[in-house]
């Protein structure tokens, strides 16, 4: 014997899930309050464009900081390497002179 499911009204489903029904006033308030809506499909094209530009500008800013830090680290590494190579050359030269002089 098959049980037949009784169709339920949307309002009773809502009560079961305890989710408030959105109304036009709350949607309008979300769209005009400056806070982006939780549902991207409710976002206007202008708000979407502004949000995308702001996010990408923020990403570029953080990338610039990373590149600046990388440049500083690379310059420091190159300077230290240059100093180390100079010391090695100097030690090689003085080592050869000392060995030739018998010191």
MOPAC internal coordinates of N, CA, C and O (Angstrom, degrees):
PM7 1SCF
backbone

  N    0.0000 0     0.00 0     0.00 0    0    0    0
  C    1.4464 1     0.00 0     0.00 0    1    0    0
  C    1.5374 1   108.31 1     0.00 0    2    1    0
  O    1.2310 1   120.75 1   -54.30 1    3    2    1
  N    1.3298 1   116.16 1   125.70 1    3    2    1
  C    1.4590 1   120.94 1  -179.87 1    5    3    2
  C    1.5127 1   109.86 1   -90.74 1    6    5    3
  O    1.2310 1   121.57 1   -40.00 1    7    6    5
  N    1.3204 1   114.59 1   140.00 1    7    6    5
  C    1.4637 1   118.88 1   174.84 1    9    7    6
  C    1.5115 1   107.74 1   -88.05 1   10    9    7
  O    1.2310 1   120.97 1   -43.28 1   11   10    9
  N    1.2390 1   115.76 1   136.72 1   11   10    9
  C    1.4583 1   119.83 1   177.50 1   13   11   10
  C    1.5295 1   108.11 1   -99.94 1   14   13   11
  O    1.2310 1   121.70 1   -53.07 1   15   14   13
  N    1.3390 1   114.35 1   126.93 1   15   14   13
  C    1.4573 1   118.71 1   179.13 1   17   15   14
  C    1.5175 1   109.39 1   -77.66 1   18   17   15
  O    1.2310 1   121.75 1   -44.51 1   19   18   17
  N    1.2849 1   114.25 1   135.49 1   19   18   17
  C    1.4555 1   119.77 1   177.96 1   21   19   18
  C    1.5212 1   108.67 1   -84.60 1   22   21   19
  O    1.2310 1   120.40 1   -45.94 1   23   22   21
  N    1.3187 1   116.85 1   134.06 1   23   22   21
  C    1.4761 1   117.94 1   176.39 1   25   23   22
  C    1.5246 1   109.88 1   -62.50 1   26   25   23
  O    1.2310 1   121.54 1   -41.63 1   27   26   25
  N    1.3197 1   114.66 1   138.37 1   27   26   25
  C    1.4576 1   119.36 1  -179.75 1   29   27   26
  C    1.5113 1   109.30 1  -109.43 1   30   29   27
  O    1.2310 1   121.20 1   -29.95 1   31   30   29
  N    1.2585 1   115.31 1   150.05 1   31   30   29
  C    1.4575 1   120.59 1   176.81 1   33   31   30
  C    1.5220 1   109.06 1   -76.13 1   34   33   31
  O    1.2310 1   121.10 1   -27.57 1   35   34   33
  N    1.3226 1   115.49 1   152.43 1   35   34   33
  C    1.4576 1   120.51 1   178.94 1   37   35   34
  C    1.5236 1   111.04 1   -60.90 1   38   37   35
  O    1.2310 1   120.24 1   143.30 1   39   38   37
  N    1.3037 1   117.15 1   -36.70 1   39   38   37
  C    1.4647 1   119.93 1  -178.15 1   41   39   38
  C    1.5240 1   111.07 1   -64.57 1   42   41   39
  O    1.2310 1   119.50 1   145.14 1   43   42   41
  N    1.3158 1   118.56 1   -34.86 1   43   42   41
  C    1.4590 1   119.27 1   179.08 1   45   43   42
  C    1.5373 1   110.21 1   -73.24 1   46   45   43
  O    1.2310 1   119.93 1   147.30 1   47   46   45
  N    1.3352 1   117.74 1   -32.70 1   47   46   45
  C    1.4616 1   120.37 1   174.49 1   49   47   46
  C    1.5196 1   110.50 1   -64.94 1   50   49   47
  O    1.2310 1   121.45 1   140.83 1   51   50   49
  N    1.3154 1   114.84 1   -39.17 1   51   50   49
  C    1.4573 1   119.60 1   179.10 1   53   51   50
  C    1.5208 1   110.35 1   -64.27 1   54   53   51
  O    1.2310 1   120.12 1   138.26 1   55   54   53
  N    1.2834 1   117.38 1   -41.74 1   55   54   53
  C    1.4657 1   120.42 1   179.73 1   57   55   54
  C    1.5218 1   110.54 1   -64.43 1   58   57   55
  O    1.2310 1   120.62 1   142.61 1   59   58   57
  N    1.3437 1   116.42 1   -37.39 1   59   58   57
  C    1.4631 1   119.36 1   177.97 1   61   59   58
  C    1.5222 1   111.33 1   -64.46 1   62   61   59
  O    1.2310 1   120.36 1   138.02 1   63   62   61
  N    1.3180 1   116.91 1   -41.98 1   63   62   61
  C    1.4589 1   121.04 1  -177.01 1   65   63   62
  C    1.5266 1   112.52 1   -84.16 1   66   65   63
  O    1.2310 1   120.12 1   166.29 1   67   66   65
  N    1.2882 1   117.37 1   -13.71 1   67   66   65
  C    1.4561 1   123.71 1  -178.63 1   69   67   66
  C    1.5328 1   111.49 1    57.83 1   70   69   67
  O    1.2310 1   120.65 1  -137.22 1   71   70   69
  N    1.3176 1   116.36 1    42.78 1   71   70   69
  C    1.4574 1   122.28 1   178.05 1   73   71   70
  C    1.5218 1   107.71 1  -109.02 1   74   73   71
  O    1.2310 1   119.91 1   -54.49 1   75   74   73
  N    1.3339 1   117.78 1   125.51 1   75   74   73
  C    1.4639 1   118.55 1   178.88 1   77   75   74
  C    1.5301 1   110.12 1   -71.75 1   78   77   75
  O    1.2310 1   121.33 1   -37.51 1   79   78   77
  N    1.3021 1   115.06 1   142.49 1   79   78   77
  C    1.4566 1   120.20 1   176.41 1   81   79   78
  C    1.5224 1   109.33 1   -73.24 1   82   81   79
  O    1.2310 1   119.83 1   -47.33 1   83   82   81
  N    1.3290 1   117.92 1   132.67 1   83   82   81
  C    1.4671 1   118.56 1   176.71 1   85   83   82
  C    1.5242 1   109.73 1   -73.92 1   86   85   83
  O    1.2310 1   121.29 1   -37.28 1   87   86   85
  N    1.2930 1   115.13 1   142.72 1   87   86   85
  C    1.4585 1   118.06 1   175.82 1   89   87   86
  C    1.5262 1   108.47 1  -119.05 1   90   89   87
  O    1.2310 1   120.87 1    -9.06 1   91   90   89
  N    1.3042 1   115.93 1   170.94 1   91   90   89
  C    1.4661 1   120.55 1  -175.33 1   93   91   90
  C    1.5299 1   111.77 1   -61.64 1   94   93   91
  O    1.2310 1   119.75 1   143.50 1   95   94   93
  N    1.3107 1   118.07 1   -36.50 1   95   94   93
  C    1.4702 1   120.99 1  -178.07 1   97   95   94
  C    1.5266 1   111.61 1   -65.21 1   98   97   95
  O    1.2310 1   120.08 1   135.77 1   99   98   97
  N    1.3446 1   117.45 1   -44.23 1   99   98   97
  C    1.4631 1   119.05 1  -179.62 1  101   99   98
  C    1.5168 1   110.90 1   -68.27 1  102  101   99
  O    1.2310 1   119.74 1   143.96 1  103  102  101
  N    1.3306 1   118.11 1   -36.04 1  103  102  101
  C    1.4614 1   120.24 1   177.29 1  105  103  102
  C    1.5294 1   110.47 1   -65.57 1  106  105  103
  O    1.2310 1   120.05 1   136.38 1  107  106  105
  N    1.3203 1   117.51 1   -43.62 1  107  106  105
  C    1.4537 1   121.28 1   179.63 1  109  107  106
  C    1.5259 1   110.70 1   -64.40 1  110  109  107
  O    1.2310 1   120.26 1   140.39 1  111  110  109
  N    1.3215 1   117.10 1   -39.61 1  111  110  109
  C    1.4560 1   121.31 1   178.74 1  113  111  110
  C    1.5215 1   110.22 1   -63.60 1  114  113  111
  O    1.2310 1   119.74 1   137.92 1  115  114  113
  N    1.3297 1   118.10 1   -42.08 1  115  114  113
  C    1.4517 1   121.27 1   179.24 1  117  115  114
  C    1.5258 1   110.99 1   -63.94 1  118  117  115
  O    1.2310 1   120.40 1   140.82 1  119  118  117
  N    1.3101 1   116.85 1   -39.18 1  119  118  117
  C    1.4616 1   120.26 1  -177.36 1  121  119  118
  C    1.5244 1   112.47 1   -72.55 1  122  121  119
  O    1.2310 1   119.91 1   149.86 1  123  122  121
  N    1.3180 1   117.78 1   -30.14 1  123  122  121
  C    1.4579 1   120.33 1  -176.04 1  125  123  122
  C    1.5257 1   113.35 1  -103.27 1  126  125  123
  O    1.2310 1   119.77 1   177.95 1  127  126  125
  N    1.3340 1   118.04 1    -2.05 1  127  126  125
  C    1.4627 1   119.73 1  -175.63 1  129  127  126
  C    1.5234 1   113.20 1   -84.01 1  130  129  127
  O    1.2310 1   119.36 1   173.40 1  131  130  129
  N    1.3335 1   118.82 1    -6.60 1  131  130  129
  C    1.4508 1   121.19 1  -177.94 1  133  131  130
  C    1.5096 1   112.34 1    87.83 1  134  133  131
  O    1.2310 1   119.88 1   170.25 1  135  134  133
  N    1.3238 1   117.83 1    -9.75 1  135  134  133
  C    1.4544 1   122.23 1   176.60 1  137  135  134
  C    1.5192 1   107.39 1   -93.06 1  138  137  135
  O    1.2310 1   120.01 1   -53.57 1  139  138  137
  N    1.3420 1   117.58 1   126.43 1  139  138  137
  C    1.4555 1   117.81 1  -178.45 1  141  139  138
  C    1.5196 1   111.34 1   -63.17 1  142  141  139
  O    1.2310 1   120.08 1   -38.38 1  143  142  141
  N    1.3172 1   117.44 1   141.62 1  143  142  141
  C    1.4537 1   119.96 1   179.51 1  145  143  142
  C    1.5222 1   110.10 1   -67.76 1  146  145  143
  O    1.2310 1   120.97 1   -25.46 1  147  146  145
  N    1.3199 1   115.75 1   154.54 1  147  146  145
  C    1.4573 1   119.55 1   180.00 1  149  147  146
  C    1.5155 1   110.86 1   -72.39 1  150  149  147
  O    1.2310 1   119.66 1   156.41 1  151  150  149
  N    1.3048 1   118.25 1   -23.59 1  151  150  149
  C    1.4552 1   122.50 1   179.22 1  153  151  150
  C    1.5246 1   108.55 1  -101.55 1  154  153  151
  O    1.2310 1   119.57 1   -67.03 1  155  154  153
  N    1.3593 1   118.42 1   112.97 1  155  154  153
  C    1.4640 1   120.28 1  -177.52 1  157  155  154
  C    1.5281 1   113.74 1   -60.05 1  158  157  155
  O    1.2310 1   119.85 1   155.86 1  159  158  157
  N    1.3201 1   117.89 1   -24.14 1  159  158  157
  C    1.4588 1   119.39 1   179.77 1  161  159  158
  C    1.5270 1   111.63 1   -70.71 1  162  161  159
  O    1.2310 1   119.79 1   164.36 1  163  162  161
  N    1.3245 1   118.00 1   -15.64 1  163  162  161
  C    1.4579 1   121.90 1   179.03 1  165  163  162
  C    1.5261 1   112.22 1   -90.93 1  166  165  163
  O    1.2310 1   120.62 1   177.91 1  167  166  165
  N    1.3287 1   116.42 1    -2.09 1  167  166  165
  C    1.4541 1   121.41 1  -176.67 1  169  167  166
  C    1.5348 1   109.58 1   -85.35 1  170  169  167
  O    1.2310 1   120.59 1   -43.36 1  171  170  169
  N    1.3193 1   116.49 1   136.64 1  171  170  169
  C    1.4673 1   119.49 1   178.52 1  173  171  170
  C    1.5268 1   109.23 1   -73.77 1  174  173  171
  O    1.2310 1   120.28 1   -17.67 1  175  174  173
  N    1.3206 1   117.06 1   162.33 1  175  174  173
  C    1.4668 1   120.02 1  -177.90 1  177  175  174
  C    1.5225 1   111.19 1   -65.87 1  178  177  175
  O    1.2310 1   120.43 1   145.74 1  179  178  177
  N    1.3312 1   116.79 1   -34.26 1  179  178  177
  C    1.4651 1   120.39 1   178.29 1  181  179  178
  C    1.5247 1   111.42 1   -66.86 1  182  181  179
  O    1.2310 1   120.78 1   137.09 1  183  182  181
  N    1.3284 1   116.12 1   -42.91 1  183  182  181
  C    1.4701 1   120.12 1   178.32 1  185  183  182
  C    1.5215 1   110.14 1   -65.83 1  186  185  183
  O    1.2310 1   120.77 1   140.84 1  187  186  185
  N    1.3405 1   116.13 1   -39.16 1  187  186  185
  C    1.4584 1   120.66 1   178.62 1  189  187  186
  C    1.5308 1   110.22 1   -62.37 1  190  189  187
  O    1.2310 1   120.68 1   134.16 1  191  190  189
  N    1.3274 1   116.31 1   -45.84 1  191  190  189
  C    1.4566 1   121.25 1  -179.42 1  193  191  190
  C    1.5315 1   110.90 1   -62.44 1  194  193  191
  O    1.2310 1   120.62 1   135.18 1  195  194  193
  N    1.3253 1   116.42 1   -44.82 1  195  194  193
  C    1.4754 1   120.55 1   178.56 1  197  195  194
  C    1.5210 1   111.24 1   -61.02 1  198  197  195
  O    1.2310 1   120.79 1   136.69 1  199  198  197
  N    1.3256 1   116.10 1   -43.31 1  199  198  197
  C    1.4620 1   120.37 1  -179.37 1  201  199  198
  C    1.5321 1   110.81 1   -64.79 1  202  201  199
  O    1.2310 1   120.34 1   137.38 1  203  202  201
  N    1.3330 1   116.95 1   -42.62 1  203  202  201
  C    1.4577 1   120.98 1   179.63 1  205  203  202
  C    1.5307 1   111.29 1   -63.68 1  206  205  203
  O    1.2310 1   120.30 1   136.45 1  207  206  205
  N    1.3188 1   117.04 1   -43.55 1  207  206  205
  C    1.4669 1   120.99 1   179.72 1  209  207  206
  C    1.5280 1   110.04 1   -63.47 1  210  209  207
  O    1.2310 1   120.36 1   136.43 1  211  210  209
  N    1.3230 1   116.93 1   -43.57 1  211  210  209
  C    1.4642 1   120.70 1   179.96 1  213  211  210
  C    1.5296 1   111.11 1   -64.02 1  214  213  211
  O    1.2310 1   120.16 1   136.55 1  215  214  213
  N    1.3310 1   117.30 1   -43.45 1  215  214  213
  C    1.4614 1   120.61 1   179.91 1  217  215  214
  C    1.5193 1   111.15 1   -63.79 1  218  217  215
  O    1.2310 1   120.39 1   136.96 1  219  218  217
  N    1.3163 1   116.85 1   -43.04 1  219  218  217
  C    1.4667 1   119.93 1  -178.19 1  221  219  218
  C    1.5288 1   111.48 1   -70.52 1  222  221  219
  O    1.2310 1   120.34 1   144.13 1  223  222  221
  N    1.3338 1   116.95 1   -35.87 1  223  222  221
  C    1.4641 1   119.82 1   176.51 1  225  223  222
  C    1.5334 1   109.97 1   -64.22 1  226  225  223
  O    1.2310 1   120.81 1   140.83 1  227  226  225
  N    1.3218 1   116.06 1   -39.17 1  227  226  225
  C    1.4621 1   120.46 1   178.02 1  229  227  226
  C    1.5286 1   110.50 1   -64.79 1  230  229  227
  O    1.2310 1   120.36 1   138.33 1  231  230  229
  N    1.3226 1   116.92 1   -41.67 1  231  230  229
  C    1.4621 1   120.99 1   178.64 1  233  231  230
  C    1.5259 1   111.02 1   -64.30 1  234  233  231
  O    1.2310 1   120.38 1   138.12 1  235  234  233
  N    1.3242 1   116.87 1   -41.88 1  235  234  233
  C    1.4618 1   120.60 1   178.83 1  237  235  234
  C    1.5228 1   110.18 1   -64.56 1  238  237  235
  O    1.2310 1   120.46 1   139.38 1  239  238  237
  N    1.3305 1   116.73 1   -40.62 1  239  238  237
  C    1.4631 1   120.52 1   178.25 1  241  239  238
  C    1.5178 1   111.68 1   -61.15 1  242  241  239
  O    1.2310 1   120.27 1   137.83 1  243  242  241
  N    1.3210 1   117.08 1   -42.17 1  243  242  241
  C    1.4600 1   119.52 1   179.63 1  245  243  242
  C    1.5206 1   110.67 1   -70.24 1  246  245  243
  O    1.2310 1   119.90 1   146.52 1  247  246  245
  N    1.3399 1   117.79 1   -33.48 1  247  246  245
  C    1.4611 1   120.28 1   176.57 1  249  247  246
  C    1.5225 1   110.56 1   -67.18 1  250  249  247
  O    1.2310 1   120.09 1   141.51 1  251  250  249
  N    1.3361 1   117.43 1   -38.49 1  251  250  249
  C    1.4647 1   120.63 1   178.82 1  253  251  250
  C    1.5191 1   110.64 1   -62.15 1  254  253  251
  O    1.2310 1   120.52 1   138.63 1  255  254  253
  N    1.3387 1   116.62 1   -41.37 1  255  254  253
  C    1.4622 1   119.72 1   178.26 1  257  255  254
  C    1.5183 1   110.27 1   -62.64 1  258  257  255
  O    1.2310 1   120.29 1   138.38 1  259  258  257
  N    1.3185 1   117.06 1   -41.62 1  259  258  257
  C    1.4622 1   121.20 1   178.71 1  261  259  258
  C    1.5154 1   111.83 1   -64.26 1  262  261  259
  O    1.2310 1   120.41 1   138.91 1  263  262  261
  N    1.3255 1   116.82 1   -41.09 1  263  262  261
  C    1.4614 1   120.91 1   179.30 1  265  263  262
  C    1.5204 1   110.84 1   -67.02 1  266  265  263
  O    1.2310 1   120.45 1   139.55 1  267  266  265
  N    1.3453 1   116.75 1   -40.45 1  267  266  265
  C    1.4686 1   120.15 1   177.19 1  269  267  266
  C    1.5301 1   110.83 1   -61.17 1  270  269  267
  O    1.2310 1   120.56 1   136.61 1  271  270  269
  N    1.3193 1   116.54 1   -43.39 1  271  270  269
  C    1.4659 1   121.20 1   179.69 1  273  271  270
  C    1.5258 1   110.22 1   -64.85 1  274  273  271
  O    1.2310 1   120.50 1   138.92 1  275  274  273
  N    1.3297 1   116.65 1   -41.08 1  275  274  273
  C    1.4568 1   120.81 1   178.33 1  277  275  274
  C    1.5232 1   110.86 1   -63.09 1  278  277  275
  O    1.2310 1   120.80 1   139.60 1  279  278  277
  N    1.3216 1   116.08 1   -40.40 1  279  278  277
  C    1.4718 1   120.61 1   179.28 1  281  279  278
  C    1.5296 1   110.41 1   -63.97 1  282  281  279
  O    1.2310 1   120.48 1   137.11 1  283  282  281
  N    1.3216 1   116.68 1   -42.89 1  283  282  281
  C    1.4689 1   120.05 1   178.61 1  285  283  282
  C    1.5252 1   110.89 1   -63.18 1  286  285  283
  O    1.2310 1   120.65 1   135.90 1  287  286  285
  N    1.3347 1   116.37 1   -44.10 1  287  286  285
  C    1.4630 1   120.38 1   179.82 1  289  287  286
  C    1.5295 1   111.04 1   -64.12 1  290  289  287
  O    1.2310 1   120.54 1   139.11 1  291  290  289
  N    1.3126 1   116.57 1   -40.89 1  291  290  289
  C    1.4652 1   120.66 1   179.89 1  293  291  290
  C    1.5180 1   110.77 1   -65.75 1  294  293  291
  O    1.2310 1   120.26 1   138.53 1  295  294  293
  N    1.3199 1   117.11 1   -41.47 1  295  294  293
  C    1.4708 1   120.41 1   179.00 1  297  295  294
  C    1.5261 1   110.05 1   -63.78 1  298  297  295
  O    1.2310 1   120.09 1   138.08 1  299  298  297
  N    1.3100 1   117.44 1   -41.92 1  299  298  297
  C    1.4663 1   121.24 1   178.33 1  301  299  298
  C    1.5183 1   111.49 1   -64.46 1  302  301  299
  O    1.2310 1   120.49 1   138.32 1  303  302  301
  N    1.3262 1   116.67 1   -41.68 1  303  302  301
  C    1.4607 1   120.94 1   178.81 1  305  303  302
  C    1.5270 1   110.40 1   -64.43 1  306  305  303
  O    1.2310 1   120.27 1   136.50 1  307  306  305
  N    1.3296 1   117.08 1   -43.50 1  307  306  305
  C    1.4727 1   121.10 1  -179.90 1  309  307  306
  C    1.5262 1   110.54 1   -63.13 1  310  309  307
  O    1.2310 1   120.15 1   140.18 1  311  310  309
  N    1.3171 1   117.31 1   -39.82 1  311  310  309
  C    1.4677 1   121.04 1   179.47 1  313  311  310
  C    1.5286 1   111.01 1   -65.86 1  314  313  311
  O    1.2310 1   120.44 1   135.44 1  315  314  313
  N    1.3232 1   116.76 1   -44.56 1  315  314  313
  C    1.4616 1   120.65 1   179.21 1  317  315  314
  C    1.5273 1   111.29 1   -64.52 1  318  317  315
  O    1.2310 1   121.01 1   140.80 1  319  318  317
  N    1.3376 1   115.68 1   -39.20 1  319  318  317
  C    1.4674 1   119.86 1   178.57 1  321  319  318
  C    1.5186 1   110.87 1   -64.81 1  322  321  319
  O    1.2310 1   121.00 1   139.70 1  323  322  321
  N    1.3201 1   115.69 1   -40.30 1  323  322  321
  C    1.4675 1   120.15 1   178.60 1  325  323  322
  C    1.5266 1   110.72 1   -63.26 1  326  325  323
  O    1.2310 1   120.23 1   137.23 1  327  326  325
  N    1.3190 1   117.17 1   -42.77 1  327  326  325
  C    1.4680 1   121.30 1   178.25 1  329  327  326
  C    1.5312 1   110.46 1   -63.23 1  330  329  327
  O    1.2310 1   120.35 1   136.60 1  331  330  329
  N    1.3399 1   116.94 1   -43.40 1  331  330  329
  C    1.4605 1   121.09 1  -179.42 1  333  331  330
  C    1.5298 1   110.44 1   -62.41 1  334  333  331
  O    1.2310 1   120.45 1   136.65 1  335  334  333
  N    1.3528 1   116.75 1   -43.35 1  335  334  333
  C    1.4638 1   120.71 1   179.40 1  337  335  334
  C    1.5307 1   110.07 1   -63.55 1  338  337  335
  O    1.2310 1   119.79 1   140.87 1  339  338  337
  N    1.3254 1   118.00 1   -39.13 1  339  338  337
  C    1.4692 1   121.96 1   177.42 1  341  339  338
  C    1.5213 1   111.50 1   -62.69 1  342  341  339
  O    1.2310 1   120.18 1   137.30 1  343  342  341
  N    1.3260 1   117.27 1   -42.70 1  343  342  341
  C    1.4723 1   121.12 1   178.34 1  345  343  342
  C    1.5304 1   110.71 1   -63.80 1  346  345  343
  O    1.2310 1   120.90 1   138.63 1  347  346  345
  N    1.3454 1   115.89 1   -41.37 1  347  346  345
  C    1.4669 1   119.64 1   179.54 1  349  347  346
  C    1.5307 1   110.97 1   -62.46 1  350  349  347
  O    1.2310 1   120.55 1   136.92 1  351  350  349
  N    1.3287 1   116.56 1   -43.08 1  351  350  349
  C    1.4753 1   120.61 1   178.55 1  353  351  350
  C    1.5299 1   110.57 1   -63.39 1  354  353  351
  O    1.2310 1   120.80 1   135.41 1  355  354  353
  N    1.3321 1   116.07 1   -44.59 1  355  354  353
  C    1.4633 1   121.16 1  -179.76 1  357  355  354
  C    1.5233 1   110.14 1   -62.61 1  358  357  355
  O    1.2310 1   120.37 1   135.05 1  359  358  357
  N    1.3353 1   116.90 1   -44.95 1  359  358  357
  C    1.4656 1   120.35 1   179.40 1  361  359  358
  C    1.5251 1   111.18 1   -64.30 1  362  361  359
  O    1.2310 1   120.37 1   142.19 1  363  362  361
  N    1.3195 1   116.89 1   -37.81 1  363  362  361
  C    1.4562 1   120.48 1   178.02 1  365  363  362
  C    1.5292 1   110.58 1   -63.86 1  366  365  363
  O    1.2310 1   120.80 1   134.13 1  367  366  365
  N    1.3279 1   116.08 1   -45.87 1  367  366  365
  C    1.4621 1   120.99 1  -179.68 1  369  367  366
  C    1.5256 1   110.95 1   -63.55 1  370  369  367
  O    1.2310 1   120.09 1   129.70 1  371  370  369
  N    1.3480 1   117.44 1   -50.30 1  371  370  369
  C    1.4684 1   120.91 1  -179.29 1  373  371  370
  C    1.5292 1   110.88 1   -66.64 1  374  373  371
  O    1.2310 1   120.39 1   146.03 1  375  374  373
  N    1.3159 1   116.86 1   -33.97 1  375  374  373
  C    1.4834 1   119.71 1   176.90 1  377  375  374
  C    1.5119 1   111.12 1   -63.53 1  378  377  375
  O    1.2310 1   120.65 1   138.49 1  379  378  377
  N    1.3333 1   116.37 1   -41.51 1  379  378  377
  C    1.4573 1   119.98 1   179.29 1  381  379  378
  C    1.5306 1   110.25 1   -67.67 1  382  381  379
  O    1.2310 1   120.42 1   139.62 1  383  382  381
  N    1.3570 1   116.79 1   -40.38 1  383  382  381
  C    1.4721 1   120.21 1   178.81 1  385  383  382
  C    1.5317 1   111.26 1   -64.09 1  386  385  383
  O    1.2310 1   121.09 1   136.97 1  387  386  385
  N    1.3446 1   115.51 1   -43.03 1  387  386  385
  C    1.4704 1   119.81 1  -179.96 1  389  387  386
  C    1.5223 1   110.07 1   -64.41 1  390  389  387
  O    1.2310 1   120.65 1   138.94 1  391  390  389
  N    1.3127 1   116.36 1   -41.06 1  391  390  389
  C    1.4568 1   120.20 1  -178.32 1  393  391  390
  C    1.5397 1   109.38 1   -67.69 1  394  393  391
  O    1.2310 1   121.00 1   139.57 1  395  394  393
  N    1.3314 1   115.70 1   -40.43 1  395  394  393
  C    1.4687 1   119.16 1   179.34 1  397  395  394
  C    1.5316 1   111.85 1   -68.43 1  398  397  395
  O    1.2310 1   120.51 1   147.44 1  399  398  397
  N    1.3324 1   116.63 1   -32.56 1  399  398  397
  C    1.4532 1   120.86 1  -179.46 1  401  399  398
  C    1.5320 1   110.57 1   -83.01 1  402  401  399
  O    1.2310 1   120.24 1   168.13 1  403  402  401
  N    1.3067 1   117.14 1   -11.87 1  403  402  401
  C    1.4611 1   121.12 1   179.38 1  405  403  402
  C    1.5189 1   113.37 1    80.10 1  406  405  403
  O    1.2310 1   120.71 1  -155.57 1  407  406  405
  N    1.2970 1   116.25 1    24.43 1  407  406  405
  C    1.4758 1   119.85 1  -179.28 1  409  407  406
  C    1.4900 1   110.45 1   -86.54 1  410  409  407
  O    1.2310 1   120.10 1   180.00 1  411  410  409

